[in-house]
Amino acid sequence: MNQEDREVEVKFYLSNPRLLLARLLALGAECTQGRLFEVNLRFDMPDGSLTRDQRVLRLRQDNRARMTYKGAAAPEEAVSVRQEIEFEVSDFEAARRLLEALGYQVSVMYEKWRTTYRLGDLEIVIDEMPFGNFCEIEGSEASSIQQAAASLGLDWDARIVASYVALFDLLKLKRQLKVNQLTFQELADLTVTPDELGVRPADQEAG
């Protein structure tokens, strides 16, 4: 795998995003992108072969449009390690039409608000999802990610390597939800507990 196409990351469920923000700023983290709304389209073939193989084909729109391919995550890793190829596209709708012309179809649409920080050589984001708040830490090595998590007071044992779509699938199964899109409107009247996502808060202050 080309090192430039290698994604190494882990996420954590947050009970108090403001607490994490305070810790980030105390460590000298720099905000590189203010709070930004995202629309993400996940594509698959009609037979679901990409999902079955744990591969991702995504088109994202925020203040720009990007297409992303992610390979299956390496098994038995402490963090999510996978091939990632991402590039900017000039026209979101044209890119969607291209993928659909090739036989792909939108399998799920999901929204989020994301704020991005830089801490050393790590990218740390705070994601506001329709079912809760999360922190993602991405870097080149699992060891540096784990060290940053400890500095931020995040419980390493509460880390999550599953995707947001996988968490959404678990929530739909547990709550027998009929919704197909992970949007703020679809889940507006739903209170979701960490247990229903199969996660636990990683940012509880030590007693």
C-alpha positions in Angstrom: 0.0 0.0 0.0 1.3 3.4 -0.9 2.0 5.4 2.3 0.3 8.4 0.8 -2.9 6.4 0.4 -2.8 5.0 3.9 -5.4 6.1 6.5 -4.7 5.4 10.2 -7.4 6.7 12.5 -9.6 5.9 15.4 -12.8 7.5 16.8 -14.3 8.1 20.3 -17.8 8.8 21.5 -18.0 12.0 23.4 -20.4 12.8 26.2 -19.0 16.4 26.5 -17.5 17.9 23.4 -16.7 21.2 25.2 -14.5 19.3 27.6 -12.5 17.8 24.7 -12.3 21.2 23.1 -10.9 22.7 26.3 -8.3 20.0 26.4 -7.3 20.5 22.8 -6.8 24.2 23.2 -4.8 23.6 26.4 -2.4 21.4 24.4 -2.0 24.1 21.8 -4.1 22.6 19.0 -4.8 24.8 16.1 -8.3 25.0 14.5 -7.7 24.5 10.8 -11.3 24.4 9.7 -14.2 25.9 11.6 -17.5 24.1 12.1 -18.6 22.9 8.6 -21.7 21.1 7.4 -21.1 17.9 5.3 -23.3 15.8 3.1 -21.9 12.4 2.4 -23.1 9.9 -0.2 -22.0 6.3 0.1 -22.2 4.3 -3.2 -22.4 0.6 -3.8 -23.2 -1.8 -6.6 -26.8 -3.1 -6.7 -25.6 -6.4 -5.2 -23.9 -4.6 -2.2 -20.5 -6.0 -3.1 -18.5 -3.0 -1.9 -20.2 -3.1 1.6 -19.8 -6.9 1.7 -16.1 -6.5 1.0 -15.9 -3.7 3.6 -14.9 -1.2 0.9 -16.2 2.4 0.7 -16.9 4.6 -2.3 -18.0 8.1 -1.0 -18.8 11.5 -2.5 -18.6 14.3 0.0 -19.8 17.9 -0.2 -18.8 20.6 2.3 -17.0 23.7 1.2 -15.7 21.6 -1.7 -16.5 18.3 -3.3 -14.3 15.2 -2.8 -14.4 11.6 -4.0 -13.0 8.9 -1.7 -12.2 5.2 -2.0 -11.4 3.2 1.2 -10.2 -0.4 1.2 -11.1 -2.9 3.8 -9.5 -2.2 7.2 -6.5 -4.3 8.2 -7.7 -7.0 10.7 -6.5 -7.2 14.3 -5.2 -3.6 14.4 -5.7 -1.3 17.4 -6.8 1.4 15.1 -8.4 1.5 11.7 -5.7 1.1 9.0 -6.9 1.0 5.5 -6.1 2.2 2.0 -7.6 5.6 1.2 -7.5 7.4 -2.1 -9.2 10.9 -2.0 -9.2 13.7 -4.5 -11.2 16.9 -5.1 -13.8 17.1 -7.9 -15.0 20.3 -9.5 -18.7 19.3 -9.7 -20.5 17.3 -7.0 -23.6 16.5 -9.1 -21.6 15.6 -12.2 -19.5 13.2 -10.1 -22.7 11.6 -8.8 -24.0 11.2 -12.3 -20.8 9.7 -13.4 -20.9 7.1 -10.6 -24.5 6.3 -11.4 -23.7 5.9 -15.1 -21.1 3.3 -14.1 -23.7 1.3 -12.3 -23.2 2.5 -8.7 -26.1 3.7 -6.6 -26.4 5.6 -3.4 -26.7 3.2 -0.5 -26.9 5.7 2.3 -26.7 9.5 2.7 -25.3 10.9 6.0 -24.8 14.3 7.4 -22.5 15.8 10.0 -21.1 19.0 11.4 -17.3 18.8 11.6 -14.6 21.0 13.2 -11.0 20.2 12.4 -7.9 20.8 14.5 -4.2 20.2 14.1 -2.1 18.9 17.0 1.5 18.3 15.9 1.3 15.9 12.9 -2.2 14.7 13.9 -5.5 15.8 12.6 -8.2 15.8 15.3 -11.9 16.4 14.4 -15.0 16.9 16.5 -18.0 15.4 14.6 -21.6 16.3 15.5 -23.6 13.3 14.1 -27.4 12.9 14.2 -26.9 10.2 16.8 -24.2 11.8 19.0 -20.8 13.5 19.2 -17.5 12.0 18.3 -13.8 12.7 18.1 -11.6 11.2 15.3 -7.8 11.2 15.5 -5.9 10.5 12.4 -2.1 10.3 12.0 0.6 8.2 10.5 1.2 5.8 13.4 -1.1 4.1 15.9 1.4 4.9 18.7 1.1 8.7 18.2 -2.7 8.4 18.0 -2.8 6.5 21.3 -0.4 9.0 22.9 -2.6 11.9 21.8 -5.7 10.2 23.1 -4.1 9.8 26.5 -3.1 13.5 26.5 -6.7 14.4 25.7 -8.0 12.3 28.6 -9.7 9.8 26.2 -10.1 6.2 27.4 -8.2 4.1 24.8 -10.3 1.0 25.7 -13.4 3.0 24.5 -12.0 3.6 21.0 -14.2 2.8 18.0 -12.9 1.5 14.6 -16.3 1.0 13.1 -17.6 3.6 10.6 -20.5 5.9 11.2 -22.6 3.9 8.7 -21.8 0.7 10.7 -23.0 2.4 13.9 -26.1 3.5 12.1 -26.8 0.0 10.9 -26.5 -1.3 14.5 -28.8 1.5 15.8 -31.4 0.6 13.1 -31.2 -3.0 14.1 -31.6 -2.4 17.8 -34.4 0.1 17.5 -36.1 -1.5 14.5 -35.9 1.8 12.7 -37.3 2.2 9.2 -35.2 5.2 8.3 -32.7 4.8 5.5 -30.7 8.1 5.7 -28.5 9.3 8.6 -29.7 12.9 8.6 -30.6 15.3 11.3 -34.1 15.5 10.1 -34.7 11.8 10.1 -33.4 11.4 13.6 -34.7 14.7 15.0 -37.2 13.1 17.4 -34.9 10.3 18.5 -32.8 10.2 21.7 -30.0 7.8 21.1 -27.9 6.3 23.9 -24.3 5.1 23.6 -25.4 1.5 24.3 -27.6 1.6 21.2 -24.6 2.4 19.1 -22.5 -0.3 20.8 -20.1 2.3 22.3 -19.4 4.1 25.5 -18.2 7.6 26.3 -14.4 8.0 26.2 -14.2 11.4 27.7 -15.4 10.9 31.3 -13.2 12.7 33.8 -11.2 10.4 36.0 -12.5 10.1 39.5 
